[in-house]
Amino acid sequence: MLSTLISTASSHMIELESSSEECFFEDLHVGDQMTLTYQVGGGGHLDIDTTLNDPKGRALFEQKRKDTGTYSFTAQDDGRYTYCFSNKFSSVSDKTVSFNVHGIIYVPDEGEMLPIEREIRDLAAGLQAIKDEQEYLVIRERVHRNTAESTNSRIKWWSIIQGFILVGVCSCQVYFVKRHFEVRRVV
């Protein structure tokens, strides 16, 4: 029995509230491949905890307080693989998390594949990779734009405050210089 590779991918964006955890799962068979990619797009210091466990509860992947990560593996056991995103360490800020799950699942083939079918599948896999990269870049652009806007706002307000301080200092200097050269008559 020949086997054909089917590449699957799904992209999700979740709002992870403070002091909470969100878990998801994928049912895999021995030999299936899976890649988990995530990125924090907003909130707080842009960091979360991430874990990936096999069906027996063993940790395959664990990252603490990271803003982005990728992990690929081949299933060693049949069953439900669970991945969780946690914001339990933060009691104030919510986080926006975008994640992609890519997988290659081995399925039986009904016969020989034509070369054009193989090319179509390769193009579909390439197109999915481009879409995932584009989504990653959109999130990165949003994070950097928010940082730039915050910095510009701080610079604007600091400049306004400095302007008021400069006017105040100049007024004080003019007052004291005028007072110093003022002629005082003693009668």
URPECOR-V206915 format. One record per backbone hydrogen bond with DSSP energy under -1.0 kcal/mol. CO is the residue of the C=O (numbers start at 0). NH is the residue of the N-H. E is the energy in kcal/mol with one decimal. If there is no record, write none. Layout:
BEGIN
CO|NH|E / CO|NH|E
END
This chain:
BEGIN
1|108|-2.1 / 3|106|-1.9 / 5|104|-2.1 / 7|102|-2.9 / 9|100|-2.5 / 11|98|-2.7 / 13|96|-2.7 / 15|94|-3.1 / 16|19|-1.1 / 19|86|-3.4 / 21|84|-3.0 / 23|82|-2.4 / 25|80|-3.1 / 27|78|-2.5 / 28|31|-2.3 / 31|74|-3.3 / 32|103|-1.9 / 33|72|-2.4 / 34|101|-3.0 / 35|70|-2.3 / 36|99|-3.1 / 37|68|-2.0 / 38|97|-2.9 / 41|95|-2.4 / 42|45|-2.2 / 47|65|-2.3 / 48|85|-3.1 / 49|62|-2.7 / 50|83|-2.6 / 51|59|-3.4 / 51|60|-1.5 / 52|81|-1.8 / 53|56|-2.3 / 57|53|-2.4 / 60|51|-2.4 / 62|49|-2.8 / 65|47|-2.1 / 66|39|-3.0 / 68|37|-2.6 / 70|35|-2.9 / 72|33|-2.5 / 74|30|-2.4 / 78|27|-2.8 / 80|25|-2.3 / 81|52|-3.4 / 82|23|-2.7 / 83|50|-2.0 / 84|21|-2.8 / 85|48|-2.5 / 86|18|-2.0 / 86|89|-1.3 / 89|18|-1.7 / 94|15|-3.7 / 95|40|-3.3 / 96|13|-3.1 / 97|38|-2.3 / 98|11|-3.0 / 99|36|-2.5 / 100|9|-1.9 / 101|34|-3.0 / 102|7|-3.2 / 103|32|-2.0 / 104|5|-1.5 / 106|3|-2.5 / 113|117|-2.0 / 114|118|-2.3 / 115|119|-2.3 / 116|120|-2.4 / 117|121|-2.3 / 118|122|-2.7 / 119|123|-2.5 / 120|124|-2.3 / 121|125|-2.4 / 122|126|-2.8 / 123|127|-2.2 / 124|128|-2.0 / 125|129|-2.0 / 126|130|-2.4 / 127|131|-2.4 / 128|132|-2.2 / 129|133|-2.5 / 130|134|-2.3 / 131|135|-2.2 / 132|136|-2.5 / 133|137|-2.3 / 134|138|-2.1 / 135|139|-2.4 / 136|140|-2.6 / 137|141|-2.2 / 138|142|-2.4 / 139|143|-2.6 / 140|144|-2.6 / 141|145|-2.4 / 142|146|-2.0 / 143|147|-2.5 / 144|148|-2.8 / 145|149|-2.2 / 146|150|-2.4 / 147|151|-2.6 / 148|152|-2.1 / 149|153|-2.2 / 150|154|-2.4 / 151|155|-2.3 / 152|156|-2.3 / 153|157|-2.4 / 154|158|-2.4 / 155|159|-2.2 / 156|160|-2.4 / 157|161|-2.5 / 158|162|-2.1 / 159|163|-2.0 / 160|164|-2.3 / 161|165|-2.6 / 162|166|-2.3 / 163|167|-2.4 / 164|168|-2.7 / 165|169|-2.5 / 166|170|-2.3 / 167|171|-2.1 / 168|172|-2.4 / 169|173|-2.6 / 170|174|-2.2 / 171|175|-2.5 / 172|176|-2.6 / 173|177|-2.4 / 174|178|-2.1 / 175|179|-1.9 / 176|180|-1.7
END
